[in-house]
Amino acid sequence: MKRYYHFILIAAVFFTACKKLDVTPPDKLSTGIFWKTPGDADLALTGLYSTLTAANGQITAYAPMWWENFSDNSYSQNNQGGAQQSLIAGLTPTIGGFPTSNDQSLYITSYKGIAAANSFLANVGKVLEGDKLNQYKGEASFLRAFHYFMLAQTYGNVPLITDDPLTLDFKTKVTKSPRADILKLIESDLDAAIAGLPDVKYTTGHVVKASAQGLKVRVLLFEKKYAGAAVLAKAIIDGGLFSLNSNYAGNFYKPDQRSSPEIMFSVQFQAPAVPHDFAITTAIIGAGYKDLQGTQNMIDEYEAGDARKTMTFFFPGDTPAQGWPYPGTVGTPGVNNWTRGFYPGKKWLDPKNVDPQPGMLDDQDYVWLRYADVKLMYAEAQNETAGPDASVYQQVNEVRARPGVALAALPAGLSQGDMRERIRHERRVEFALEGLRYFDLRRWGIAQQKLNGFVQNPLTPNIKTIYRPQFDYWPLPQIEVDRNAPVLIQNDNY
């Protein structure tokens, strides 16, 4: 973890959006000219959210679509995030990309956000009080929980640090804490967020009570605390603040995203002031890129007549009438990096963007939690707790019956096991290219079954992916283990 020093620096950067810091001595950062007025809290909170928008090269670990390439849903021909190398060669402590790279690592990026949140929580009480203090602390607690949950579900046992980074002894090396302790902090942080955040719709990019409730449902499912997950998900549903968007595709581009009644937490951008550092439109569909291509296995998962298939992927022969962004052409496998045997991603693309090229500005928000997820998480948790009762059918069927999708209701009389498979199917097609599949497979305990020996492209049947049991938790970046030796121990079997 670079002895945590670089996370101190990000806390400094986090403040410099506001004022220049007094650094005396050079290894200690003073807040002597900060945390003086309530306005400082507003500036610092903006900086805290900005830890989610920081890009690393072309992509960031906080862009959910790139996580799909670690699963059986899609393929990255340019190894975005290190996904293709991880699947074909297997995970190692030095493989690069999201697992271990200094520039892209989820590990590094998450601890930068955690350091900023720790500093915020330690100091915001100097300038705020009452309900506003509780709300701001609730937002910071949510963001810290979000970062730590990404670490816990990905790496497992990781260092647990909650102190203000400006007070730490930089010479002290860090060790891992049990995953159970990380999850305990996550639940505590989310409870604090639920208590302090306003019970309103999600509109401004600032998290609300339901954002924290929804994330906690996801955490409880990861922990297999099904009864508690069902109760909390039902509380969101009964609250009535959210509903399914009648325009499914509109959840993934502007301006529709900002008025969607379904989005509960997202990383927000706004061009030209806050665009993506590298246009995701170009990375997804641009000539020379097309780094989010659906597998045939993914396409085969859709039921006949499921409109989400053509709202999520392009197909041979598509024209601008089907959203193909190149006027005067049709989508053709084998042309402009459309790899034969795969299907370029369409979800996340703004249909107004034509002929995308490197250098264009786009600003689709990264959606991390939708109301559809809450409904399907409720169905999963309730089915595991009590079996497929009427409420389980209701939540799944309402997702299937969304306007523009309008699929038939599930057949009556399903067993618990049959309903479990139906819910898993529904999650895969509903959230395709949204970054949930990889984590779902791992928490269900079927990642090895689905990914070891998986043929991504039926046209190259001899190329198969590798998934070993230890891959359920990634290796820590070896450079961080070395810098914290001998106290930071690499994860087992790496």
Secondary structure, DSSP 8 states (H G I E B T S, - for coil): -GGGHHHHHHHHHHHHTT---B-SSTTS-B-TTSS-SHHHHHHHHHHHHHTTT--BTTB-TT-GGGGGGGTTSEE-TT-GGGHHHHHHH---TT--HHHH-TTT-HHHHHHHHHHHHHHHHHHGGGT--HHHHHHHHHHHHHHHHHHHHHHHHHTSSB----S-GGGS-TT-----B-HHHHHHHHHHHHHHHHHHS-SS---SSS--HHHHHHHHHHHHHHTT-HHHHHHHHHHHHHH------SSGGGGGSTTHHHH-SSEEEEE--BTTTB--SS-HHHHHHSTT----EE-HHHHHHS-TT-THHHHHB--TT--GGGT-SSTT----TTSTT--TT-EEB-TT--TT--S--TT------EEEEEHHHHHHHHHHHHHHHH-S-HHHHHHHHHHHTSTTT------TT--HHHHHHHHHHHHHHHSTTTT-HHHHHHHTT-HHHHHTT-BS-TTSTT-B----GGGGS----HHHHHHTTTTS---TT-
